[in-house]
Amino acid sequence: MSYMQKRRIGILTGGGDVPGLNSVIKSVVYRGSEIGCEVIGIRRGWEGLTHVDLDDPASKARYIVPLNRENTRTIDRTGGTFLHSSRTNPIKMPKLPPVLQRQAFEAKQSTKHGITSTVFDVTPAVLKNIETLGLEYLIAIGGDDTLSYAAELDRKGVKVIAVPKTMDNDVRNTEYCIGFSTAITRAMDAIERQRTTVGSHERVGIFRVFGRDAGYTALYTAYVTAERCCIPEYKVDLKHLIDLLIADKRNNPSNYSLMILSEGAEWQGYTVKEYGEADAFGHRKKTSVAEDLSDEIKRATGEETVVSDLTYDLRSGSPDFVDRMVAFTFAGMAMDALDEGRSGLMTAISEGRYVMAPIPDPRLGPRKVDIASMYNTERYHPKYDHRLGLPIFLARP
């Protein structure tokens, strides 16, 4: 019986923070106390299992935090992550941390965007730390990149339960990820507030939101604000786009129009520019496609624009109702699976219902918007027709 055997569980959050993470952490701790589990928080995501020196009390205190009802009692009232985060990828470490520098690890060449570098796979150290900590289960909360390593640990025999979070909502095998609803709510509120400024100056308002490879954030923000959008999955015709925006402006009694862009959106003949060093998952920062579109509009029409970058603000602050509810529910599902001895699974929503799904295969990449059913390629806005029978987040089975 699960109530008779004390089990030790590790929990971590990786990648970008989103509202709702602390609700998962708290709920796992509270449920764990009811079924005889000891919950160990691992700070800074996968870095906590690659950089920690378990023989050094200071290092251990930095990365390993025993969790209980007392130190997690109020954490769900705020956003961010109580356990902090990083973008560490143990399979692609560009540099060995001090604790591992005297050990030998497999080195291999990694090429991203034409740049080749040497990286190390320190998975043996991660496995050793999991064993030394006595973790029977590991709950990994993250997006595509974080969960790609959870899938690797599952293949290595570690008992892993994954919980999907990302404001991009692009994790495969689920229709919803923690953080998405709050991000859309934040974007919607910001756009509605800024209408007064854009309208007062009779300009074209251009809003850039997150969405490197998938356009869900832009698409759903456009859906609830009734505006046009550009997403990475479809390259628009620039002249047609500008014509639509100018026509919108002329037909608006307040003489303004709005456009929402994913950061990875492109038009025909345009390539998103990147800069800076790549992170552990091979991502470099993208220059603002919104600024580039602004320049094109000014060049083609002489119209003035207002450019607004709605990125990090969308993941800040406390979670809304949907993200709190899904976070608490996903945590309960994870603990149910753990209590039943199941692993290698991810909490998910499929056809509007809560399910346990396989951890996504990282080789498949992020989940993409289905253009045929969700995006009007002539008008550059979401489709609103033929929604009858679809689940609440409009995903087709």
ABEGO torsion letter per residue (X at the ends): XAAABBBBBBBBBBEBBBBGAAAAAAAAAAAAAAAGBBBBBBBGEAAAAAABBAABAAAAAAABBBBBAAAAAAAAABBEBAAEBBABBAABBABBBAAAAABBBBBBBBBBGGBBBBBBBAAAAAAAAAAAAGBABBBBBBBAAAAAAAAAAAAAGBBBBBBBBEAAGABBGBABBBGAAAAAAAAAAAAAAAAAAAAAAGBBBBBBBBGAABAAAAAAAAAAAGBBBBBAABBBBAAAAAAAAAAAAAABAAGBBBBBBBAABBBBGBBBBBBEBBBAAGBBBBBBAAAAAAAAAAAAAGBBBBBBBBBAAAABEBBBAAAAAAAAAAAAAAAAAAAAGBBGBBBBBBGGBBBBBBBBBAAAEBBBBBAAAABBAAAGBBBABGABGBBAAGBBX
